[in-house]
Amino acid sequence: MHRPKGTAAVAAACLIAAGLTSNLAGGAAHAQDKGKGATKETRVTLKDQTDLAVTIYNNNFALVRDSRMLTLVKGINRLALEDVSGKLRAATAIIKPLGGTRFTLLEQNFDYDLLTPRKLLEKSVGKEITILRFNPKTKEYTPQRALVLSTTGGTVLKIGDQIYTGAPGRIVFDKVPKNLRARPTLVVTLDSKAAGRSPVALTYLTGGMRWKADYVATLNKDDTRLDINGWVTLNNTSGTTYKNARLQLVAGDVRRVQRRRLAAGKSRHPGAAEKRSADRVSRSAVFDYYVYKVNGRTTIRNRQQKQIAFMAAASVPVTKEYRFYSGRSYGFNRRLPGKRTGRAQIWLVLRNDKKSNLGYPLPKGVMRVYKNGAGGEAVFVGEDRINHTPDGNEINLRVGSAFDITGERVQTNYTLLSRYPRVYESSYKIKLKNAKKEAVTVFVMETIPGQWEITRTSDPHRKVDVSRAEWKVTIPAKGSKEIRFTVRVKY
């Protein structure tokens, strides 16, 4: 190791550098005397933490409850609670005593300006620092004082009468600037009635935390049953690691303007929490949302994606449907030359109930469907997004388009019956083809605007709702089927 020349200035610089390195390794204590009658700052680290609970919501935020033990002196106490979230929302932070010595909270400040080489330079603009320049001939360092002129777009230094861009050597700072922290810190000022120990709970909202549900479903040989496994995927970009935490996940669309508290309150159904044999997660209803509690404790590291199994269901009945959508509100109020072609969509329909081996609230997420091929290898057959699905609701998954089932739609007649009100009558032919070796059933869907009535049709239809008509037809193997209908539309 090469040391600088043996001058007092170099020795001092080395001592400063050593002190700075110690601060970087152990964290800046910031035990500063603020003047006459002021109080030195006391660090409250993770060694003082007694409990940690994290509740994560769908909308990229979380509620953290961080319990710590404080050691107070009588009178004013200035405490630095280290390792809070780097994206803590200061306006939401609440610190409450859990017993022990009583105190009054006077002030709190969130210090998120973290100690980095770049920040040290930025805080030194207009001040002098020491540059240690290495001489390759003598193999020694020579100290020089430099004035930091700017750090915008790069470092600009003045050494003697010369201006340098970039640092021409190792940089040594005289001290750590005020308000720079080695880790995110909440600084609180308390007025304690007496000296003693006081357990507290710090509760706050933080950004940078999100979770989502992912489902993996496997179809059986004849496409009538599904095995479903659900995973919770957590992402932590809050700037902090949460060690050995109790974890809850809230499913539901929380209106954050109202700051509703979800961690407290009674369940809608007393004793509603349930646990399936294959699950690590228990479920309960709180307010109008569902809470998924991870049993045991877990560590959520910063910049980590973590997956936790939360449900498993075997042999869930499923129905495969082919649906042909000829177009949304397509051509009912104008002449339509040519034809519109397309493929039938493949849908899987299942019901979330106990009869189907499900029957509990499923959080929104993506369900990916697989099926084993002839050789036993898994084949990905499609995916779709499901919304929050309560017990008893139906799930419809659009997984793809059928290769062998096609259709074409042609307008065969068009008449404007009235200009006021505007009334149109048009006729259509839909021809479906099936290239499979077996017959298939296809649902033909027509979305029709305005006030409408089907005046003639070749096959029975069903009015699904105010804007949709449906035909259920069977197409023979290697065959085709035509549907003809006339519709009158009034605007």
C-alpha positions in Angstrom: 0.0 0.0 0.0 1.4 3.4 -1.0 1.0 6.2 1.5 1.0 10.0 0.8 4.1 12.1 1.7 4.6 12.5 5.4 3.2 16.0 5.8 0.7 17.1 8.4 -1.8 17.9 5.7 -1.5 14.5 4.2 -1.8 12.8 7.6 -4.9 14.8 8.3 -6.4 13.9 4.9 -5.8 10.2 5.6 -7.4 10.5 9.0 -10.4 12.2 7.4 -10.6 9.6 4.7 -10.5 6.8 7.3 -13.2 8.5 9.3 -15.4 8.9 6.2 -14.9 5.2 5.3 -16.1 4.3 8.8 -19.2 6.4 8.4 -20.0 4.8 5.1 -19.6 1.3 6.6 -21.4 1.8 9.8 -23.8 4.6 8.9 -23.6 8.3 9.9 -24.5 8.6 13.5 -25.2 12.4 13.2 -24.7 12.9 16.9 -24.6 16.7 16.5 -24.8 19.4 19.1 -27.2 21.9 17.7 -26.2 24.7 20.1 -26.8 25.8 23.7 -29.6 23.8 25.3 -30.0 21.4 22.2 -29.9 17.7 22.4 -27.6 15.2 20.7 -29.1 12.8 18.2 -29.5 9.2 19.2 -29.6 6.4 16.7 -32.4 3.9 16.8 -31.4 1.0 14.6 -32.8 -2.4 13.6 -31.2 -3.8 16.7 -33.9 -1.9 18.6 -36.7 -3.3 16.4 -39.1 -5.6 18.2 -41.7 -6.4 15.5 -42.4 -5.6 11.8 -45.6 -6.0 9.9 -46.1 -5.1 6.2 -49.5 -4.9 4.4 -49.1 -4.5 0.6 -51.9 -3.3 -1.7 -52.4 -3.8 -5.4 -51.7 -0.1 -6.2 -48.0 0.1 -5.6 -48.0 1.1 -2.0 -47.8 -0.6 1.4 -48.7 0.0 5.1 -45.7 -0.6 7.4 -45.9 -1.0 11.2 -42.4 -0.9 12.6 -42.2 -1.5 16.4 -39.0 -0.4 18.2 -37.8 0.1 21.8 -36.7 3.6 22.6 -34.4 4.6 25.4 -35.3 8.1 26.5 -33.9 10.8 28.8 -36.0 13.2 30.7 -36.9 16.2 28.6 -36.1 16.7 24.9 -35.0 13.6 22.9 -33.8 13.7 19.3 -34.0 10.2 17.8 -33.0 9.0 14.4 -35.0 5.9 13.4 -32.9 4.3 10.7 -33.8 1.9 7.9 -37.3 3.1 7.3 -38.6 2.9 3.8 -36.7 5.0 1.2 -40.1 5.9 -0.2 -41.8 6.7 3.1 -44.6 9.2 2.7 -43.9 11.6 5.6 -47.4 13.0 5.8 -48.7 9.5 6.7 -46.2 8.7 9.5 -47.6 8.2 13.0 -45.5 7.2 16.0 -47.4 6.0 19.1 -46.3 4.7 22.5 -47.2 1.1 23.4 -46.6 1.6 27.1 -43.5 2.4 29.2 -42.3 6.0 29.5 -44.8 8.6 28.3 -43.8 11.3 25.8 -45.1 14.0 23.6 -44.1 14.1 19.9 -42.9 17.6 18.9 -41.5 17.2 15.4 -40.5 14.6 12.8 -38.4 14.9 9.7 -37.8 12.3 6.9 -34.2 12.4 5.7 -33.9 10.5 2.4 -30.9 12.4 1.0 -28.6 9.4 1.1 -24.8 9.3 1.5 -23.2 8.6 -1.9 -20.1 9.8 -3.6 -22.2 11.9 -5.9 -24.1 13.5 -3.1 -20.9 14.3 -1.2 -19.7 16.2 -4.2 -23.0 18.0 -4.7 -23.0 19.2 -1.1 -19.4 20.4 -1.5 -20.1 22.9 -4.3 -18.4 26.2 -3.3 -16.2 24.5 -0.7 -12.7 23.1 -0.7 -11.8 19.4 -0.7 -8.5 17.5 -0.9 -7.3 15.7 -4.1 -4.7 12.9 -3.6 -2.7 12.8 -6.9 -0.6 9.7 -7.5 2.9 10.1 -8.9 3.9 7.0 -10.8 7.6 7.8 -10.6 7.8 8.3 -6.9 4.8 5.9 -6.3 3.5 8.4 -3.7 0.4 10.5 -3.3 0.5 14.3 -3.1 -2.4 16.2 -1.6 -3.8 19.3 -3.2 -6.7 21.5 -2.1 -9.4 22.0 -4.8 -12.4 24.2 -4.9 -15.6 22.5 -6.2 -17.2 24.8 -8.8 -20.0 22.6 -10.2 -21.3 19.1 -10.4 -23.9 19.7 -13.1 -23.2 17.4 -16.0 -19.9 16.4 -14.4 -17.4 17.6 -11.9 -15.6 21.0 -12.3 -12.7 21.8 -9.9 -10.4 24.7 -9.5 -6.9 23.7 -8.4 -4.6 26.7 -8.0 -5.2 28.8 -11.1 -6.3 26.0 -13.3 -9.8 24.6 -14.0 -10.3 20.8 -14.2 -13.2 18.8 -15.4 -13.4 15.5 -13.6 -11.3 14.6 -10.5 -7.6 14.2 -11.3 -7.1 11.9 -8.3 -8.7 10.4 -5.2 -11.1 12.7 -3.4 -11.0 13.3 0.4 -13.7 15.3 2.1 -13.2 17.2 5.3 -16.5 16.0 6.8 -19.8 14.5 6.1 -22.3 17.3 5.2 -25.3 17.8 7.4 -28.6 15.9 6.5 -26.8 13.2 4.5 -27.6 9.8 5.7 -26.2 6.4 5.1 -29.7 4.9 5.0 -33.3 6.4 5.0 -34.0 7.9 8.4 -37.0 9.4 10.2 -35.8 11.9 12.8 -38.3 12.6 15.6 -38.1 15.1 18.5 -39.9 13.9 21.7 -40.5 15.5 25.1 -40.3 12.7 27.7 -41.8 13.1 31.1 -39.1 10.9 32.6 -36.1 8.8 31.7 -36.8 5.2 30.8 -37.6 2.8 28.0 -40.6 3.1 25.8 -41.9 0.7 23.2 -43.4 2.5 20.2 -45.1 1.6 16.9 -44.2 3.6 13.8 -46.9 3.3 11.2 -46.6 4.8 7.7 -47.5 4.4 4.0 -44.7 3.8 1.5 -44.5 3.6 -2.3 -42.3 1.1 -4.1 -44.2 -2.0 -2.9 -46.6 -4.0 -5.1 -48.1 -7.5 -5.5 -50.0 -9.3 -8.1 -51.5 -12.8 -8.4 -50.4 -15.3 -11.1 -52.2 -18.5 -11.9 -50.9 -21.6 -13.6 -53.6 -23.9 -14.9 -53.2 -27.3 -16.6 -55.9 -28.8 -18.8 -56.7 -32.5 -18.8 -56.7 -34.6 -21.9 -60.3 -33.9 -23.0 -60.3 -30.2 -21.9 -63.0 -30.8 -19.2 -60.9 -30.2 -16.0 -58.2 -27.8 -14.8 -55.6 -28.0 -12.1 -54.9 -24.5 -10.8 -52.0 -23.2 -8.7 -51.9 -19.6 -7.6 -48.8 -17.6 -6.8 -48.4 -14.2 -5.2 -45.6 -12.2 -6.8 -44.1 -9.4 -4.7 -41.9 -6.6 -6.0 -40.0 -4.4 -3.5 -38.4 -1.2 -4.9 -38.9 0.9 -1.8 -35.1 1.2 -1.0 -35.4 -0.9 2.2 -35.3 -4.6 3.2 -38.0 -5.8 5.5 -36.6 -8.6 7.6 -38.6 -11.3 9.4 -41.9 -9.4 8.7 -45.5 -10.4 9.2 -47.0 -10.0 5.7 -50.5 -9.3 4.6 -51.8 -8.6 1.0 -55.0 -6.6 0.4 -57.1 -7.3 -2.7 -59.4 -4.5 -3.8 -59.4 -1.0 -5.3 -58.6 1.3 -2.4 -59.4 5.0 -2.9 -56.3 6.4 -1.4 -57.6 10.0 -1.1 -59.8 8.9 1.8 -56.9 7.2 3.6 -59.1 4.4 4.8 -57.6 2.2 7.4 -57.7 -1.4 6.5 -55.5 -3.0 9.1 -58.2 -2.6 11.8 -61.8 -3.5 12.1 -64.0 -6.6 12.3 -64.4 -9.2 9.6 -67.7 -9.1 7.7 -68.0 -12.8 8.5 -66.8 -13.7 12.0 -64.2 -16.4 11.8 -64.2 -16.0 8.0 -60.4 -16.7 7.8 -59.9 -20.1 6.2 -56.9 -22.2 5.2 -56.8 -24.8 2.6 -54.4 -27.8 3.1 -52.1 -26.8 0.2 -52.1 -23.1 1.1 -49.6 -21.0 2.9 -52.0 -18.1 2.9 -55.2 -17.6 5.0 -58.0 -15.3 3.8 -60.4 -13.0 5.6 -62.8 -10.1 4.7 -61.9 -6.7 6.2 -64.1 -3.7 5.4 -65.1 -4.3 1.7 -61.8 -5.9 0.7 -60.1 -9.2 1.2 -56.9 -9.7 3.2 -54.5 -12.5 2.4 -52.3 -13.2 5.4 -49.0 -15.1 4.8 -48.6 -17.6 7.6 -45.3 -17.3 9.5 -42.8 -14.6 8.7 -40.8 -13.7 5.6 -38.0 -11.3 4.5 -38.7 -9.0 1.6 -35.4 -7.7 0.3 -34.9 -4.5 -1.6 -34.9 -4.9 -5.4 -36.2 -8.5 -5.0 -39.1 -10.3 -6.7 -40.5 -13.0 -4.4 -43.2 -15.6 -5.1 -45.4 -17.3 -2.5 -47.8 -20.1 -3.2 -51.3 -19.0 -2.0 -53.8 -21.5 -3.5 -54.2 -24.9 -5.2 -57.3 -26.4 -6.7 -57.4 -29.8 -8.5 -59.9 -31.1 -11.1 -61.9 -27.8 -11.5 -64.7 -28.4 -14.1 -64.2 -26.3 -17.2 -66.2 -25.8 -20.4 -64.4 -25.0 -23.7 -66.4 -22.8 -26.0 -65.8 -21.5 -29.6 -67.1 -18.0 -30.1 -67.3 -16.2 -33.5 -67.5 -12.4 -33.2 -68.3 -10.9 -36.6 -67.6 -7.3 -35.5 -68.6 -4.7 -33.0 -71.6 -2.6 -34.3 -70.3 -3.4 -37.8 -72.2 -2.1 -40.8 -75.8 -1.7 -39.5 -76.2 1.9 -40.7 -74.4 1.8 -44.0 -73.7 -0.2 -47.1 -70.9 -2.7 -46.5 -69.1 -4.0 -49.6 -67.0 -7.2 -49.5 -66.8 -9.6 -46.7 -65.2 -9.8 -43.2 -63.4 -12.9 -42.3 -62.0 -14.2 -39.0 -61.4 -17.2 -36.7 -63.4 -18.5 -33.8 -62.1 -17.5 -30.4 -61.3 -20.2 -27.8 -62.8 -19.5 -24.4 -62.6 -21.5 -21.2 -65.4 -21.1 -18.7 -65.3 -22.1 -15.1 -67.1 -21.2 -11.9 -65.5 -20.1 -8.6 -67.6 -22.1 -6.1 -67.0 -25.0 -3.7 -68.8 -27.4 -6.1 -65.9 -26.7 -8.5 -63.3 -27.2 -5.8 -62.7 -23.4 -5.5 -65.1 -21.1 -3.7 -63.0 -18.4 -2.2 -62.1 -14.8 -3.4 -59.5 -14.9 -6.2 -57.4 -11.7 -6.6 -57.0 -10.2 -10.0 -54.1 -11.5 -12.1 -53.1 -13.4 -15.1 -54.1 -17.1 -15.6 -51.8 -19.0 -17.9 -53.1 -22.3 -19.3 -51.0 -25.3 -20.3 -51.8 -28.8 -21.7 -49.6 -31.8 -22.1 -49.0 -32.8 -25.7 -48.9 -36.3 -27.1 -45.4 -36.9 -25.9 -46.1 -35.6 -22.4 -44.4 -32.2 -22.9 -46.3 -29.2 -21.6 -47.6 -26.8 -24.3 -48.6 -23.3 -23.5 -52.1 -22.8 -24.9 -52.9 -19.2 -23.9 -53.5 -16.7 -21.1 -56.0 -14.1 -20.0 -56.4 -11.6 -17.2 -59.0 -12.2 -14.5 -60.5 -9.5 -12.3 -61.1 -9.8 -8.6 -63.5 -12.7 -8.5 -65.8 -13.3 -5.5 -67.1 -16.7 -4.5 -69.9 -17.9 -6.8 -68.8 -15.8 -9.9 -68.0 -17.1 -13.3 -64.6 -16.8 -14.9 -64.2 -16.5 -18.7 -60.8 -16.9 -20.2 -60.0 -16.1 -23.8 -57.0 -18.2 -24.5 -56.6 -17.9 -28.3 -58.1 -18.4 -31.7 -59.0 -21.7 -33.3 -56.9 -22.8 -36.2 -59.6 -25.0 -37.9 -62.8 -22.9 -37.3 -63.2 -19.9 -39.5 -66.0 -17.6 -40.6 -67.0 -14.9 -43.0 -69.7 -12.3 -42.8 -71.4 -10.6 -45.9 -74.0 -7.9 -46.0 -76.6 -9.2 -48.5 -79.1 -6.3 -48.4 -79.3 -2.7 -47.1 -82.2 -0.2 -46.9 -82.7 3.2 -45.3 -86.4 3.0 -44.2 -86.7 6.4 -42.5 -84.6 9.6 -42.2 -86.3 10.9 -39.0 -86.1 8.9 -36.9 -83.3 7.1 -38.8 -84.3 3.5 -39.3 -82.1 1.0 -41.2 -82.8 -2.6 -42.3 -80.0 -4.8 -43.4 -79.5 -8.5 -44.1 -76.4 -10.7 -43.5 -75.0 -14.1 -44.2 -72.5 -15.7 -41.9 -70.8 -18.8 -43.2 -68.8 -20.9 -40.7 -66.3 -23.7 -41.7 -65.0 -26.5 -39.6 -61.9 -28.3 -40.7 -61.8 -30.6 -37.7 -62.5 -34.3 -37.8 -65.4 -33.9 -35.3 -68.4 -31.7 -35.1 -68.1 -28.5 -33.1 -70.6 -26.1 -31.4 -70.0 -22.4 -32.1 -71.6 -19.3 -30.5 -72.0 -16.6 -33.0 -72.0 -13.1 -31.4 -73.4 -9.9 -33.0 -73.2 -6.6 -31.3 -76.0 -4.3 -32.5 -76.4 -0.6 -31.7 -79.5 1.5 -31.1 -82.9 0.1 -30.8 -82.9 -3.2 -32.8 -85.1 -6.1 -33.7 -84.2 -9.2 -35.7 -87.1 -9.5 -38.1 -86.0 -12.7 -39.9 -83.5 -15.4 -39.1 -82.6 -18.9 -40.4 -81.7 -20.2 -36.9 -83.0 -19.5 -33.4 -81.2 -16.7 -31.6 -81.1 -15.3 -28.1 -81.1 -11.7 -27.1 -78.3 -11.7 -24.5 -78.6 -8.1 -23.5 -79.6 -4.7 -24.9 -76.8 -4.7 -27.5 -76.0 -8.4 -28.2 -77.6 -11.3 -30.1 -76.3 -14.8 -30.0 -76.7 -17.9 -32.1 -75.7 -21.4 -31.0 -75.0 -23.6 -34.0 -73.4 -27.0 -34.6 -71.0 -27.4 -37.5 -70.4 -30.9 -38.8 -67.0 -32.5 -39.1 -65.2 -31.2 -42.2 -68.3 -29.2 -43.0 -69.9 -25.7 -42.9 -72.9 -23.9 -41.7 -74.7 -20.8 -42.8 -76.7 -18.3 -40.7 -78.9 -15.7 -42.4 -80.7 -12.9 -40.6 -82.3 -9.5 -41.1 -82.1 -6.8 -38.5 -84.0 -3.4 -38.2 -82.1 -0.7 -36.3 -83.5 2.6 -35.1 -81.4 5.5 -33.9 
